[in-house]
Amino acid sequence: MRQNHQYDDFDATELFCPRCRQAVPVRKHLLLVLPQGDKYDYRCVYCGFSVGEKQESGSTPTIFVP
């Protein structure tokens, strides 16, 4: 049986903010670059409060060049 991998990865566009007390748009910020994948933080666009985290397993390494 062949599995449909159409929904392997999601990015949040809105999450509940406890400070604003409502669902708000969020911005995704890179926190850490780890060997097992990149770690991201979701922050409220209005107050900047952290409302969630996500870790993506990277198939290709992220390279930062100064």
C-alpha positions in Angstrom: 0.0 0.0 0.0 1.4 3.4 -1.0 1.1 6.2 1.6 0.3 9.8 0.7 3.0 12.1 2.2 1.2 15.3 1.1 1.1 16.6 4.7 4.6 15.8 6.0 5.4 19.3 7.3 3.3 22.2 8.6 4.1 25.8 9.5 1.7 27.6 11.8 0.2 30.8 10.7 -2.0 31.5 13.8 -1.7 30.3 17.4 -3.4 31.2 20.6 -1.5 33.9 22.6 -2.1 33.9 26.3 -1.2 37.5 26.7 -3.5 38.8 23.9 -6.1 36.1 24.9 -6.9 35.2 21.3 -5.6 33.4 18.2 -3.1 35.7 16.6 -0.8 35.6 13.5 2.7 34.3 14.4 6.2 34.8 13.0 8.7 31.9 12.9 12.2 32.6 14.3 15.2 30.4 14.1 16.5 29.6 17.6 19.1 26.9 17.2 20.9 25.0 14.4 21.3 21.4 15.8 22.8 18.3 14.2 19.4 16.6 14.3 17.6 19.6 12.8 16.8 23.3 13.2 14.7 24.5 16.2 12.2 27.4 15.6 10.2 29.6 17.9 6.7 31.0 17.0 6.1 34.5 18.4 2.9 36.6 18.5 3.1 39.5 15.9 1.4 41.9 18.3 3.2 41.4 21.7 6.2 39.2 20.7 5.3 36.5 23.3 6.6 33.0 22.5 3.5 30.9 21.7 5.1 27.7 20.4 8.2 25.8 19.2 9.0 23.5 16.3 12.0 21.3 15.4 12.5 20.4 11.8 14.7 17.5 11.0 17.0 18.7 8.3 17.8 16.5 5.3 20.3 19.1 4.1 22.5 21.0 6.5 22.0 24.7 7.0 25.2 26.7 6.4 25.7 30.2 7.6 28.5 32.2 6.0 29.5 35.4 7.7 
